Amino acid sequence: MPTTQYTWNWLVQHTLDFGLDTVLAAVILIVGWWLSNRISALVMRSLSRTSADATIRPVLASIIEWSVRLLALTAALDRFGVRTTSIVAALGAAGLAIGLALQGTLQNIAAGFMILLLRPFKVGDYIEGAGVIAGTVKEISLFYTRLNKADGQGMFVPNSQLWSSAITNYSANSTRRIEAHLVVPHTEVANAIAHLRMLIDSDNRILTDPAPNVVVSDFTDVGTRITVYAWTQNADFLSVKSELLGQVPPELKKTVVITQRA
């Protein structure tokens, strides 16, 4: 009987201790997750009031958020007697398996750091990548980059795709070149060149350095191809291009082919 009573008392005591540790660990995790979200939001609001780059704000907030969560997880495991050294040893032993299982995720994180470090583009830039990747950069996180497409749709692109392929950044430079090819009747070449030069000279948004140019670039069966080169500020590119070509009289053109250049 004393042995039975001792066993019963031992079971009750350890069950209560384990239950208390479980409740405390759950409370620590809940409070830690809640606190990490609040701190992350506070960091984002604080950084938005400063001159901190909009590209780096969400990354800093994410790093702080997960650091707080890691501390909460460590404190919760400590309630069960799991020490930090044991956690590190376990992660080290499982490192290879984790690396293989999360290979794509780790590539995205590494690519995200490289994008933030080398800055091939930043928030607010309009970029084009491989395939259908195109849009204005709205957010760069550790795992993906969020774009807003021209039609208003959102696109989430894994960072590894952006880092491993060629990217055209249309916002990288303050100026862009308009390049347009017009095919005009052979008899109207001189008139077309004079009219285009007049349009260019009358638009003060077209830069004089580099100087604009209107040249004959080819002869085709349907007419003479004239190419217009004109530089403008990036912000004026679309409006200048549209207005320039819209003012060409119909009798001077047969076809218009526009080539965009960064």
HURASUL-V840703 format. One record per pair of residues at least 6 apart in sequence whose ideal C-beta (glycine too) atoms are under 7 Angstrom apart, sorted by the first residue. I is the first residue (numbers start at 1). J is the second residue. D is the distance in whole Angstrom. If there is no record, write none. Layout:
[[I J D] [I J D]]
This chain:
[[21 79 4] [21 80 6] [24 79 5] [25 76 4] [25 79 5] [25 80 7] [28 72 6] [28 75 5] [28 76 5] [29 72 6] [29 73 7] [29 76 5] [32 68 6] [32 69 6] [32 71 7] [32 72 2] [33 69 6] [33 72 7] [35 68 6] [36 65 5] [36 68 4] [36 69 5] [37 65 7] [39 64 6] [39 65 7] [39 68 6] [40 61 5] [40 64 6] [40 65 4] [43 60 6] [43 61 5] [43 64 6] [44 57 6] [44 61 5] [47 57 5] [47 60 7] [48 57 7] [53 122 7] [54 123 4] [55 116 7] [55 122 5] [55 123 5] [55 140 5] [56 116 6] [58 139 6] [58 141 6] [59 116 6] [59 141 7] [59 142 6] [62 141 6] [62 142 6] [74 84 6] [74 87 7] [77 87 7] [99 106 7] [105 143 7] [107 160 4] [108 143 5] [108 144 7] [108 158 5] [108 159 5] [108 160 5] [109 142 5] [109 143 7] [111 159 4] [111 160 5] [111 162 7] [111 163 4] [112 140 7] [112 141 7] [112 142 4] [112 143 7] [112 159 4] [114 163 6] [115 140 6] [115 159 6] [115 162 7] [115 163 6] [116 140 7] [120 167 6] [120 169 7] [121 127 5] [121 137 6] [121 167 7] [121 169 5] [122 137 7] [123 137 5] [123 138 7] [123 139 7] [123 140 7] [124 136 7] [124 137 6] [124 171 7] [125 137 5] [125 169 5] [125 171 4] [126 136 5] [126 170 5] [126 171 5] [127 137 6] [127 167 5] [127 168 6] [127 169 5] [128 134 4] [128 168 5] [129 162 6] [129 165 6] [129 167 5] [130 165 4] [133 157 6] [134 149 7] [135 147 3] [135 148 5] [135 149 4] [135 155 5] [136 147 6] [136 148 5] [137 145 6] [137 147 6] [138 146 5] [138 147 7] [138 148 5] [139 146 4] [143 159 7] [144 156 5] [144 157 6] [144 158 5] [144 159 6] [145 157 5] [145 159 6] [145 162 6] [146 154 6] [146 156 6] [147 155 4] [147 157 6] [148 154 6] [149 155 6] [168 262 6] [170 262 5] [171 234 6] [173 234 7] [173 262 7] [174 233 6] [174 234 6] [175 207 7] [175 231 5] [175 232 7] [175 233 6] [175 234 6] [176 232 7] [176 234 5] [176 237 5] [176 261 7] [176 262 6] [177 229 6] [177 231 5] [177 261 5] [178 228 7] [178 230 5] [178 232 6] [178 237 7] [178 240 7] [178 241 5] [178 244 7] [179 227 7] [179 229 6] [179 259 4] [179 261 5] [180 228 5] [180 245 6] [180 256 7] [180 258 5] [181 217 7] [181 225 6] [181 227 5] [181 257 4] [181 259 7] [182 192 7] [182 226 5] [182 248 7] [182 253 5] [182 256 5] [183 220 6] [183 222 6] [183 223 4] [183 224 7] [183 225 5] [183 253 7] [183 254 5] [183 255 5] [184 192 4] [184 223 5] [184 224 6] [184 226 6] [184 252 5] [184 253 6] [184 254 7] [185 223 5] [186 223 6] [186 224 5] [188 252 5] [189 216 7] [189 224 5] [191 252 6] [192 226 6] [192 252 5] [193 214 5] [193 226 6] [195 248 7] [195 249 7] [195 252 6] [196 214 5] [196 228 6] [197 214 6] [199 244 6] [199 247 5] [200 206 5] [200 212 5] [200 230 6] [203 240 7] [205 232 5] [205 233 7] [205 236 5] [205 240 5] [206 212 6] [206 230 5] [206 232 6] [206 240 6] [207 231 4] [207 232 6] [210 231 5] [212 229 6] [212 230 4] [212 231 7] [213 229 5] [214 226 6] [214 228 5] [215 227 6] [216 224 6] [216 226 6] [217 225 5] [217 226 7] [217 227 4] [218 225 4] [222 254 6] [223 254 5] [232 240 5] [241 258 7] [245 256 6]]
